[in-house]
Amino acid sequence: MQTNAILLYYNALTFVFYIPLLVALIVFYLYTGLAFIDVYNLRPEHISEDSNGNLWIVKAREKTNNLCNIPLLSIPKQILEKYKDNPYCLDKGVMLPVPCNQLMNSYLKEIADLCGIRKNLTTHTARHSFASVIALANNVSLPNVSKMLG
């Protein structure tokens, strides 16, 4: 019985520890429209600067190998900056310390439950929200949204 209580306490602490990261990641997905695996494998070489000094995520999608060009807006830029010195990121050569997809979606479900959100909250939900809330709502053409999503 005591072991179960300790395990529950540990799991709760782990969940609380992950909340800032989960929020940062879901916002990153929302502002970029990238799929889970594309964020999981995002590396510094995928960030390019154009002739006007704007930063872009330029990478082949993992699933389709189609090249996507996504403007790096200020909020995702701040998220990348926040985690640039994270030990996991430095060790793996990635830009964000993304937990495995199953764990990520499990924690997102728990956050949705705590917040009373009835929709199934996943990384893929954020990708769709990018298309409708960020891109289309800001008059980005459907063909361009399609290209951004790869």
Disulfide bonds with the S-S distance in Angstrom:
none
